[in-house]
């Protein structure tokens, strides 16, 4: 299963909304998208954005923790292994599942700071964590080299 640009634009109504213009999800109660800086500090920002969204959606703490772990791993991978831009997408569907997606500028030939700062034995565990926590996950490649890495978490 792949999330296409069309799916994101129709099913994820918050795409392209700047974080400052939608701090509380009042305008799009079940979806949001935020551009993130291509730097390690963006991972913490992404976690805070997710925590705020999940709180607004009244997702239970245990499930929120799972979603936040997935957000953290996908954003870390985008910053460490892909080119900018980086966009975080969150969506809660009618079945009360949370979809997390991170769109990036496509694979880079160099490692970013988070990846290169780790020892070899510390790398490569992130997608295993995502696969454990998510009911489904995947990657969609878009024209121009961009990619969207997504996960669906039951809540």
C-alpha positions as CSV (number, residue, x, y, z in Angstrom):
1,X,0.0,0.0,0.0
2,X,1.3,3.4,-0.9
3,X,0.2,6.9,0.0
4,X,0.3,9.0,-3.1
5,X,0.5,12.8,-3.3
6,X,-3.2,12.7,-4.3
7,X,-4.1,10.7,-1.1
8,X,-2.1,13.1,1.1
9,X,-3.8,16.1,-0.4
10,X,-7.3,14.7,-0.2
11,X,-7.1,12.6,3.0
12,X,-4.6,14.7,4.9
13,X,-6.3,18.2,4.8
14,X,-3.5,19.8,6.9
15,X,-0.8,19.4,4.2
16,X,1.2,22.5,3.9
17,X,-0.1,24.3,7.0
18,X,2.7,26.1,8.8
19,X,3.0,25.1,12.5
20,X,2.3,28.6,13.7
21,X,-1.0,28.8,11.9
22,X,-2.4,25.6,13.5
23,X,-1.1,25.1,17.0
24,X,-4.1,23.3,18.4
25,X,-5.8,21.4,15.6
26,X,-9.0,23.3,15.9
27,X,-9.1,24.0,12.2
28,X,-8.4,20.4,11.1
29,X,-9.3,18.2,14.0
30,X,-8.0,14.9,12.6
31,X,-5.0,15.9,10.4
32,X,-2.0,18.1,10.3
33,X,1.3,18.6,8.4
34,X,4.3,20.5,9.3
35,X,7.6,21.4,7.6
36,X,10.6,20.5,9.7
37,X,14.1,21.9,9.6
38,X,16.7,19.4,8.3
39,X,18.6,19.3,11.6
40,X,18.7,17.0,14.6
41,X,16.7,19.4,16.7
42,X,13.7,18.8,14.4
43,X,13.2,15.3,16.0
44,X,12.2,16.9,19.4
45,X,10.0,19.4,17.6
46,X,8.3,16.6,15.8
47,X,7.7,14.7,19.0
48,X,6.1,17.8,20.6
49,X,3.9,18.4,17.6
50,X,2.8,14.8,17.7
51,X,2.2,14.9,21.5
52,X,0.0,18.0,21.0
53,X,-2.0,16.4,18.2
54,X,-2.5,13.1,20.1
55,X,-3.6,15.0,23.2
56,X,-6.1,16.9,21.1
57,X,-7.4,13.6,19.7
58,X,-7.6,12.2,23.2
59,X,-5.4,9.2,22.3
60,X,-4.6,7.1,25.4
61,X,-1.1,7.5,26.9
62,X,0.2,4.0,26.0
63,X,-0.8,4.4,22.3
64,X,0.5,8.0,22.2
65,X,3.9,6.7,23.3
66,X,3.9,4.2,20.4
67,X,3.0,7.0,17.9
68,X,5.6,9.3,19.3
69,X,8.3,6.6,19.0
70,X,7.3,6.1,15.3
71,X,7.4,9.8,14.7
72,X,10.8,10.0,16.2
73,X,12.2,7.1,14.2
74,X,10.8,8.3,10.8
75,X,12.0,11.9,11.3
76,X,15.4,10.8,12.5
77,X,15.8,8.6,9.4
78,X,14.7,11.5,7.1
79,X,17.3,13.9,8.7
80,X,20.0,11.3,8.8
81,X,19.6,9.6,5.4
82,X,17.6,11.9,3.1
83,X,17.7,15.3,1.5
84,X,15.5,18.2,2.6
85,X,12.7,19.2,2.7
86,X,11.2,17.2,5.6
87,X,7.5,17.2,6.2
88,X,5.7,15.5,9.1
89,X,2.1,14.4,8.5
90,X,-0.3,13.1,11.1
91,X,-3.8,11.9,10.5
92,X,-6.4,10.0,12.6
93,X,-8.9,8.2,10.5
94,X,-12.5,7.2,11.1
95,X,-11.3,3.8,12.5
96,X,-9.3,5.8,15.1
97,X,-6.0,4.7,13.7
98,X,-3.2,7.2,13.6
99,X,-1.2,7.5,10.4
100,X,2.3,8.9,10.6
101,X,4.1,9.9,7.5
102,X,7.3,11.7,6.8
103,X,8.0,13.1,3.3
104,X,11.6,13.8,2.5
105,X,13.6,15.0,-0.5
106,X,14.9,11.5,-1.3
107,X,17.9,9.5,-0.4
108,X,21.2,11.3,0.1
109,X,24.7,9.9,-0.6
110,X,26.0,11.2,2.7
111,X,25.0,10.5,6.3
112,X,23.5,13.3,8.3
113,X,24.6,14.2,11.8
114,X,22.3,11.8,13.8
115,X,23.5,8.8,11.7
116,X,27.2,9.6,11.6
117,X,27.3,10.4,15.3
118,X,26.3,6.8,16.2
119,X,28.5,3.8,16.4
120,X,27.8,1.1,13.8
121,X,26.1,-1.2,16.3
122,X,23.7,1.6,17.3
123,X,22.4,2.1,13.8
124,X,19.7,0.2,11.9
125,X,17.2,-0.4,14.7
126,X,14.7,2.3,13.9
127,X,12.7,0.6,11.2
128,X,12.6,-2.5,13.4
129,X,10.9,-0.4,16.1
130,X,8.5,1.0,13.5
131,X,7.6,-2.4,12.3
132,X,7.0,-3.6,15.8
133,X,4.7,-0.7,16.8
134,X,2.8,-0.3,13.5
135,X,0.1,-2.4,12.1
136,X,1.4,-1.5,8.6
137,X,4.2,0.6,7.2
138,X,5.8,1.3,3.9
139,X,7.6,3.8,1.6
140,X,6.2,5.6,-1.4
141,X,8.5,7.1,-4.0
142,X,7.4,10.2,-5.8
143,X,8.6,11.9,-8.9
144,X,11.7,14.0,-8.5
145,X,13.2,11.6,-6.0
146,X,11.0,12.5,-3.0
147,X,9.8,9.7,-0.7
148,X,7.1,9.3,1.9
149,X,7.7,6.8,4.7
150,X,4.5,6.0,6.6
151,X,3.2,3.9,9.4
152,X,-0.4,3.1,10.6
153,X,-0.7,2.7,14.4
154,X,-3.9,1.3,15.9
155,X,-5.1,3.4,18.9
